[in-house]
């Protein structure tokens, strides 16, 4: 068994083909198959799937040819020659029938993908851990409901399966926002992100803060850590609501060890930032960190040493972390692939519904939390209405990265 990235899997399959050992490959499981639509690496996944499909079709064609009766068989379909054309014989001839299992929680056109893969389709919108979705606007928390609210939701209807957030139809549905409650403000917390991280309702549990870019991740981590140290003088893990509470000595020691390990790794040149954020239980995670630094941050978040992790959307794929709450720092400014084609700056685009579903789905993981919350921070009524439309929109259908007709 080999657990690897798409890039490594593609290299391995190429190597097996070159060495004539592809018959050793029997099962390929692809999680997060919606990555097919990503411009950065989707083409590679599509090429990998195409090669596997071609190999499987060659086996099917070869097996069919060997199963056909010949004059020597006397036309009998139950002859030894026909019976010998099973899977075992295919392997003996250097061929193998490769089984593909592809999974995704955010694709509405899974039927189309299943037809392309010549695969059976299993659909479920069940989510064992409930997720409640909110929009935060200037100190007020608005709760999303699929049964209507103060702000209507729109979006084009589409067919498919439920989204990653659970209990959410993949088709655009009638819903809206209703005013829920006020969140106590913190000094120098301009958009409320620190208040949402330290709120009493979080109960000291872990919080993921998704930011649009690496730079915004760094700025957000610094702002949250500064708020904790300057206003409270304690770490986020020691906060209940906005009250003072001392941090356990054991937790302080674990954070000191984590800081030492990060300093020793030192691949990203962010040691000064680590010295500011880690002692107060705040971390960051993005592609600019060295692999060892990212692994240290993930492990620290998983065991509770770090309670607030500021990250980019790359953390939304394939990483199972114990987050009770997921916060989106902004509605706009996201580096969406293909955004420039519609006249929007590629690095200043609105949050896409597929990305939102993936990131929101990080809250409330099975076996790690009993419920989850996602909070989208907006500014003003106009953005609040746009957020409502985002929450009620269908996930976008996946399109080929290799098709020449792709817009």
C-alpha positions as CSV (number, residue, x, y, z in Angstrom):
1,X,0.0,0.0,0.0
2,X,1.3,3.5,-0.9
3,X,-0.1,6.7,0.4
4,X,1.0,9.7,-1.6
5,X,0.2,12.9,-3.4
6,X,-1.1,13.1,-6.9
7,X,2.3,14.1,-8.2
8,X,4.0,11.1,-6.6
9,X,1.2,8.8,-7.8
10,X,1.7,10.0,-11.4
11,X,5.5,9.3,-11.1
12,X,4.9,5.9,-9.7
13,X,2.4,4.9,-12.4
14,X,4.8,6.1,-15.1
15,X,7.5,4.0,-13.6
16,X,5.4,0.9,-13.4
17,X,4.4,1.3,-17.1
18,X,8.0,1.8,-18.1
19,X,9.2,-1.3,-16.2
20,X,6.3,-3.4,-17.3
21,X,5.0,-3.9,-13.8
22,X,1.7,-2.2,-14.0
23,X,0.1,-5.5,-13.4
24,X,1.1,-5.0,-9.7
25,X,-1.4,-2.2,-9.4
26,X,-4.9,-3.4,-8.5
27,X,-6.7,-0.5,-6.7
28,X,-6.4,3.3,-6.9
29,X,-8.3,5.5,-4.4
30,X,-8.5,9.2,-5.2
31,X,-9.8,11.5,-2.4
32,X,-10.6,15.1,-3.2
33,X,-11.2,14.3,-6.8
34,X,-12.7,17.8,-7.3
35,X,-9.0,18.8,-7.7
36,X,-9.5,17.9,-11.4
37,X,-10.8,21.4,-11.9
38,X,-7.8,23.2,-10.4
39,X,-5.6,24.9,-12.9
40,X,-2.5,24.3,-10.9
41,X,-2.5,20.5,-10.6
42,X,-5.9,19.4,-12.0
43,X,-4.3,18.5,-15.4
44,X,-1.9,16.1,-13.7
45,X,-4.7,14.3,-12.0
46,X,-6.7,14.2,-15.2
47,X,-3.7,12.7,-17.0
48,X,-3.2,10.1,-14.3
49,X,-6.9,9.1,-14.5
50,X,-6.7,8.9,-18.3
51,X,-3.7,6.6,-18.2
52,X,-5.4,4.3,-15.7
53,X,-8.6,4.2,-17.8
54,X,-6.6,3.4,-20.9
55,X,-4.8,0.6,-19.1
56,X,-8.1,-0.9,-17.8
57,X,-9.7,-0.7,-21.2
58,X,-6.8,-2.6,-22.8
59,X,-7.3,-5.3,-20.2
60,X,-11.0,-5.4,-21.0
61,X,-10.4,-5.6,-24.7
62,X,-7.7,-8.3,-24.3
63,X,-9.9,-10.4,-22.0
64,X,-12.8,-10.1,-24.5
65,X,-10.6,-11.3,-27.4
66,X,-9.3,-14.3,-25.4
67,X,-12.8,-15.2,-24.4
68,X,-14.2,-15.4,-28.0
69,X,-14.8,-19.0,-29.2
70,X,-12.6,-20.3,-32.0
71,X,-13.3,-23.0,-34.6
72,X,-11.1,-25.3,-32.4
73,X,-13.4,-24.6,-29.5
74,X,-16.3,-25.7,-31.7
75,X,-18.2,-22.5,-30.8
76,X,-18.7,-23.6,-27.2
77,X,-18.8,-20.7,-24.8
78,X,-17.9,-23.1,-21.9
79,X,-14.7,-24.3,-23.4
80,X,-11.4,-24.3,-21.5
81,X,-10.1,-21.4,-23.7
82,X,-13.0,-19.2,-22.8
83,X,-12.9,-20.0,-19.1
84,X,-9.2,-19.3,-19.1
85,X,-9.7,-15.6,-19.9
86,X,-10.5,-14.5,-16.4
87,X,-8.7,-11.9,-14.3
88,X,-5.9,-14.4,-13.3
89,X,-5.1,-15.0,-16.9
90,X,-5.0,-11.3,-17.6
91,X,-2.4,-10.9,-14.9
92,X,-0.4,-13.8,-16.3
93,X,-0.3,-11.9,-19.6
94,X,1.1,-8.8,-17.9
95,X,-2.3,-7.0,-17.7
96,X,-4.4,-6.0,-14.8
97,X,-7.9,-4.7,-14.2
98,X,-7.4,-1.6,-12.1
99,X,-10.2,-0.6,-9.9
100,X,-10.7,3.2,-9.4
101,X,-12.4,4.7,-6.4
102,X,-12.9,8.5,-6.6
103,X,-14.4,10.6,-3.8
104,X,-15.5,14.2,-3.3
105,X,-17.9,16.1,-1.1
106,X,-18.4,19.2,-3.3
107,X,-19.1,18.1,-6.8
108,X,-22.6,18.5,-8.2
109,X,-21.8,16.7,-11.5
110,X,-20.6,13.4,-10.1
111,X,-22.8,11.6,-12.6
112,X,-20.8,13.1,-15.5
113,X,-17.5,12.1,-13.8
114,X,-18.8,8.5,-13.2
115,X,-19.7,8.2,-16.9
116,X,-16.2,9.3,-17.9
117,X,-14.7,6.8,-15.5
118,X,-17.2,4.1,-16.5
119,X,-17.9,3.8,-12.8
120,X,-20.8,3.1,-10.5
121,X,-22.1,6.1,-8.4
122,X,-22.8,6.2,-4.7
123,X,-24.3,9.4,-3.3
124,X,-24.9,10.4,0.3
125,X,-25.4,13.8,1.9
126,X,-25.3,12.5,5.5
127,X,-23.0,14.4,7.9
128,X,-22.6,12.7,11.3
129,X,-21.4,15.9,12.9
130,X,-23.8,18.9,12.5
131,X,-22.4,22.2,11.1
132,X,-24.0,25.6,11.8
133,X,-23.1,28.4,9.4
134,X,-22.9,32.0,10.4
135,X,-22.1,35.4,8.9
136,X,-20.4,38.0,11.2
137,X,-20.9,41.7,10.4
138,X,-19.7,44.5,12.6
139,X,-20.2,42.8,16.0
140,X,-23.4,40.9,15.0
141,X,-23.6,37.2,14.3
142,X,-26.2,36.2,11.7
143,X,-27.2,32.5,11.4
144,X,-27.9,30.9,8.1
145,X,-31.1,28.9,7.7
146,X,-32.3,26.9,4.7
147,X,-35.9,27.9,5.6
148,X,-35.7,31.6,5.0
149,X,-34.5,34.6,6.9
150,X,-34.0,38.4,6.7
151,X,-31.7,38.2,3.7
152,X,-32.7,36.0,0.8
153,X,-30.3,33.6,-0.9
154,X,-30.0,33.0,-4.6
155,X,-28.0,31.1,-7.1
156,X,-28.4,28.9,-10.1
157,X,-29.9,25.5,-9.5
158,X,-27.8,22.4,-10.2
159,X,-28.0,18.7,-9.8
160,X,-25.8,16.6,-7.7
161,X,-24.9,15.6,-4.2
162,X,-24.8,17.4,-0.9
163,X,-22.0,19.8,0.1
164,X,-19.2,19.2,2.5
165,X,-21.0,21.2,5.2
166,X,-23.6,18.5,5.6
167,X,-27.3,18.7,5.4
168,X,-26.9,21.3,2.6
169,X,-28.5,20.5,-0.8
170,X,-26.2,20.7,-3.8
171,X,-29.0,22.5,-5.6
172,X,-29.5,26.2,-4.8
173,X,-32.2,26.4,-2.2
174,X,-34.4,28.9,-0.4
175,X,-32.7,30.2,2.7
176,X,-31.6,33.3,4.4
177,X,-29.9,35.0,7.4
178,X,-31.5,35.8,10.7
179,X,-29.9,38.0,13.3
180,X,-28.6,35.7,16.1
181,X,-26.6,37.6,18.7
182,X,-24.0,40.2,19.5
183,X,-20.3,39.3,20.0
184,X,-18.4,41.2,22.6
185,X,-15.8,43.5,20.9
186,X,-12.1,43.6,21.7
187,X,-10.0,46.7,21.5
188,X,-8.0,47.1,18.3
189,X,-9.8,44.1,16.7
190,X,-11.0,45.9,13.6
191,X,-13.0,43.1,11.9
192,X,-13.8,41.0,15.0
193,X,-11.6,38.0,14.1
194,X,-9.9,37.9,17.6
195,X,-13.2,38.2,19.4
196,X,-14.5,35.2,17.4
197,X,-11.4,33.2,18.3
198,X,-11.7,33.8,22.0
199,X,-15.5,33.9,22.4
200,X,-16.9,31.9,25.3
201,X,-19.0,29.7,23.0
202,X,-15.8,28.2,21.6
203,X,-15.2,26.6,24.9
204,X,-11.4,26.6,24.6
205,X,-11.6,24.4,21.5
206,X,-9.5,24.8,18.4
207,X,-10.2,27.4,15.8
208,X,-9.1,27.5,12.1
209,X,-8.9,30.9,10.5
210,X,-8.8,30.7,6.7
211,X,-7.1,33.7,4.9
212,X,-6.9,34.4,1.2
213,X,-3.1,34.7,0.9
214,X,0.1,33.8,2.7
215,X,0.7,37.4,3.6
216,X,-2.8,37.8,5.0
217,X,-2.2,34.6,7.0
218,X,0.9,36.2,8.6
219,X,-0.9,39.5,9.3
220,X,-3.9,37.7,10.8
221,X,-1.7,35.5,13.1
222,X,0.2,38.6,14.3
223,X,-3.1,40.5,15.0
224,X,-4.7,37.7,16.9
225,X,-1.6,37.0,19.0
226,X,-1.1,40.7,19.7
227,X,-4.7,41.0,20.9
228,X,-4.2,38.1,23.2
229,X,-0.9,39.3,24.7
230,X,-1.7,43.0,24.8
231,X,-5.3,43.0,26.0
232,X,-5.4,39.9,28.1
233,X,-1.9,39.0,28.9
234,X,-2.7,35.3,28.6
235,X,-2.8,32.7,25.8
236,X,-6.0,31.9,23.8
237,X,-6.1,28.5,25.5
238,X,-6.5,30.1,28.9
239,X,-9.5,32.3,27.9
240,X,-13.1,31.8,28.8
241,X,-15.1,34.5,27.0
242,X,-13.0,37.6,27.4
243,X,-12.0,37.0,31.0
244,X,-8.5,36.5,32.5
245,X,-7.3,33.0,33.3
246,X,-3.8,31.7,33.8
247,X,-2.4,29.2,31.3
248,X,-1.4,25.8,32.7
249,X,2.3,25.5,33.3
250,X,2.3,22.2,31.3
251,X,0.8,23.9,28.3
252,X,3.4,26.8,28.6
253,X,6.2,24.2,28.5
254,X,4.7,22.4,25.5
255,X,4.6,25.8,23.6
256,X,8.2,26.5,24.6
257,X,9.3,23.1,23.2
258,X,7.3,23.8,20.0
259,X,9.0,27.2,19.6
260,X,12.4,25.5,20.0
261,X,11.5,22.9,17.3
262,X,10.3,25.6,14.9
263,X,13.5,27.7,15.5
264,X,15.6,24.6,14.8
265,X,13.6,23.9,11.6
266,X,13.9,27.5,10.5
267,X,13.2,27.0,6.8
268,X,10.8,29.8,6.2
269,X,12.6,32.7,8.0
270,X,9.6,33.4,10.2
271,X,11.4,32.9,13.5
272,X,10.5,36.4,14.7
273,X,6.8,35.8,14.0
274,X,6.9,32.4,15.7
275,X,8.3,34.0,18.9
276,X,5.3,36.4,18.9
277,X,2.5,34.0,18.2
278,X,3.4,30.5,19.5
279,X,3.7,31.5,23.2
280,X,0.1,32.6,23.1
281,X,-1.2,29.6,21.4
282,X,-1.5,30.9,17.8
283,X,0.0,29.3,14.8
284,X,0.1,29.6,11.0
285,X,0.1,27.2,8.1
286,X,0.7,28.0,4.4
287,X,2.8,26.8,1.5
288,X,5.6,29.2,2.3
289,X,6.5,27.3,5.5
290,X,9.0,24.4,5.3
291,X,7.5,20.9,5.3
292,X,8.9,20.3,8.9
293,X,7.4,23.6,10.1
294,X,4.0,22.7,8.7
295,X,4.1,19.3,10.2
296,X,5.0,20.8,13.6
297,X,2.1,23.2,13.4
298,X,-0.4,20.5,12.4
299,X,0.8,18.2,15.3
300,X,0.6,21.1,17.8
301,X,-2.9,22.0,16.7
302,X,-4.0,18.4,16.8
303,X,-2.8,17.9,20.4
304,X,-4.0,21.3,21.7
305,X,-0.7,23.1,22.1
306,X,-1.9,25.5,19.4
307,X,-5.5,26.6,19.7
308,X,-5.8,29.1,16.9
309,X,-4.3,28.2,13.5
310,X,-4.3,30.8,10.7
311,X,-4.0,29.1,7.3
312,X,-4.6,29.3,3.6
313,X,-7.1,27.1,1.7
314,X,-4.4,24.5,1.0
315,X,-5.2,23.1,4.5
316,X,-8.7,22.3,3.5
317,X,-7.6,19.3,1.4
318,X,-6.8,16.0,3.1
319,X,-6.0,17.2,6.5
320,X,-8.2,16.1,9.4
321,X,-7.8,18.5,12.3
322,X,-9.9,18.9,15.4
323,X,-11.5,22.3,14.7
324,X,-14.7,23.3,16.5
325,X,-14.9,26.6,14.6
326,X,-13.8,27.7,11.2
327,X,-13.5,31.4,10.5
328,X,-13.2,33.1,7.0
329,X,-11.3,36.3,7.4
330,X,-12.9,37.9,4.3
331,X,-15.4,37.4,1.5
332,X,-13.2,38.9,-1.2
333,X,-9.5,39.0,-2.0
334,X,-9.2,35.3,-2.8
335,X,-6.8,34.0,-5.5
336,X,-9.4,32.2,-7.5
337,X,-8.2,30.2,-10.6
338,X,-9.7,31.6,-13.8
339,X,-11.0,34.7,-12.2
340,X,-9.3,37.0,-14.6
341,X,-11.3,35.5,-17.5
342,X,-14.5,37.1,-16.1
343,X,-12.8,40.5,-15.7
344,X,-11.9,40.1,-12.0
345,X,-8.3,40.3,-10.8
346,X,-7.1,36.7,-10.2
347,X,-5.7,37.8,-6.9
348,X,-8.7,39.8,-5.7
349,X,-11.7,37.6,-6.5
350,X,-14.7,36.7,-4.3
351,X,-14.7,33.4,-2.4
352,X,-16.0,30.6,-4.6
353,X,-18.7,28.3,-3.2
354,X,-16.7,25.1,-3.8
355,X,-13.8,26.5,-1.8
356,X,-16.1,27.7,0.9
357,X,-17.7,24.2,1.2
358,X,-14.3,22.5,1.4
359,X,-13.0,24.9,4.1
360,X,-16.2,25.0,6.1
361,X,-16.2,21.2,6.1
362,X,-13.0,21.3,8.3
363,X,-15.2,22.2,11.3
364,X,-16.7,19.4,13.3
365,X,-14.8,16.3,12.2
366,X,-16.0,12.8,13.1
367,X,-14.4,11.6,16.3
368,X,-12.8,14.9,17.0
369,X,-15.8,17.2,17.8
370,X,-19.5,16.9,18.5
371,X,-20.5,19.9,16.4
372,X,-18.9,22.5,14.1
373,X,-19.4,26.2,13.2
374,X,-18.3,28.2,10.2
375,X,-18.3,32.0,10.4
376,X,-17.8,34.2,7.3
377,X,-16.7,37.8,8.2
378,X,-18.2,40.5,6.0
379,X,-18.4,44.3,6.1
380,X,-21.7,46.0,5.6
381,X,-25.1,45.1,4.2
382,X,-24.0,44.6,0.7
383,X,-21.4,42.0,1.6
384,X,-23.9,40.3,3.9
385,X,-26.3,39.9,1.1
386,X,-23.5,38.5,-1.1
387,X,-22.6,36.1,1.7
388,X,-26.2,34.9,1.9
389,X,-26.2,34.2,-1.9
390,X,-22.9,32.3,-1.5
391,X,-24.3,30.1,1.3
392,X,-27.4,29.3,-0.7
393,X,-25.6,28.7,-4.1
394,X,-25.1,25.3,-5.7
395,X,-21.6,24.0,-5.9
396,X,-20.0,24.6,-9.3
397,X,-19.7,21.7,-11.8
398,X,-16.3,20.4,-12.5
399,X,-14.8,21.0,-15.9
400,X,-11.8,19.4,-17.6
401,X,-8.5,21.3,-17.4
402,X,-7.4,19.7,-20.7
403,X,-10.4,20.4,-22.8
404,X,-9.7,22.9,-25.5
405,X,-13.2,24.2,-25.3
406,X,-12.9,25.2,-21.7
407,X,-13.7,29.0,-21.3
